[in-house]
Amino acid sequence: MKRYLISSMALIAVVLGTVTSSVAGGGSFTRGCAARDMQVLMMLEQLDSGNSVAAQQMNEVMSELFDARMVCLGGRVLDALVIYDNVARRISPMS
């Protein structure tokens, strides 16, 4: 179920990035949001495959990703990229 959700969200991110870049003229910045979204979703999927993600943490991360998407759609791309970076840091395995 979680893999399906993550895959669906990744597809939505790509489609959303493509549509907004062609409609809003966002160009590479909007594509940058979509690319970063995909990276974070892949990180999340790898983390989830190890069954080390609690349901609460998964919900919080997905909510933050949604927020980043909305910020990006609002034209605040750099702010959205900061949100993506914070999420990536939060879910990256500790070294």
C-alpha positions in Angstrom: 0.0 0.0 0.0 2.8 2.4 0.9 4.7 1.7 -2.2 1.6 2.4 -4.3 1.1 5.6 -2.5 4.7 6.7 -3.0 4.6 5.7 -6.7 1.4 7.6 -7.2 2.8 10.7 -5.5 5.9 10.5 -7.7 3.8 10.3 -10.8 1.7 13.3 -9.7 4.9 15.3 -9.0 6.2 14.7 -12.5 2.9 15.5 -14.2 2.4 18.5 -12.0 5.9 19.8 -12.8 5.4 19.3 -16.5 2.0 21.0 -16.6 3.1 24.0 -14.5 6.4 24.5 -16.4 4.5 24.6 -19.7 1.6 26.7 -18.4 3.3 29.1 -16.1 6.5 29.4 -18.0 8.4 28.3 -14.9 11.0 26.6 -17.0 13.9 24.9 -15.2 12.8 26.2 -11.8 9.6 24.3 -11.8 11.3 21.3 -13.2 13.8 21.6 -10.3 10.9 21.2 -7.9 9.7 18.1 -9.7 13.2 16.6 -9.8 13.8 17.3 -6.1 10.3 15.8 -5.3 11.3 12.6 -7.1 14.6 12.4 -5.3 13.0 12.8 -1.9 10.3 10.3 -2.7 12.9 7.7 -3.8 14.8 8.3 -0.5 11.5 7.8 1.4 10.8 4.6 -0.5 14.2 3.2 0.3 13.7 4.1 3.9 10.3 2.5 3.9 11.5 -0.7 2.3 13.6 -1.3 5.4 10.4 -1.0 7.5 12.1 1.6 9.7 9.5 4.3 9.1 6.7 4.8 11.6 3.3 5.6 10.3 3.3 9.0 12.1 6.7 10.0 10.5 5.4 8.9 7.1 2.3 11.1 7.5 4.4 14.1 8.5 6.8 13.7 5.6 4.0 13.3 3.1 2.4 16.4 4.5 5.6 18.4 4.2 6.0 17.2 0.6 2.6 18.4 -0.2 3.4 21.8 1.4 6.5 22.0 -0.8 4.5 21.3 -3.9 2.0 24.0 -3.0 4.8 26.5 -2.3 6.3 25.7 -5.7 3.0 26.0 -7.5 2.6 29.4 -5.8 5.8 30.5 -7.6 8.1 30.4 -4.5 10.4 27.8 -6.0 13.4 28.6 -3.8 11.3 28.3 -0.6 9.9 25.0 -1.9 13.5 23.7 -2.5 14.4 24.6 1.1 11.4 22.5 2.3 12.5 19.6 0.1 16.0 19.9 1.5 14.7 19.9 5.1 12.7 16.8 4.4 15.6 15.0 2.8 17.8 15.8 5.8 15.1 14.5 8.1 14.7 11.2 6.4 18.3 10.5 5.4 20.0 7.8 7.4 22.3 8.9 10.1 26.0 8.4 9.2 
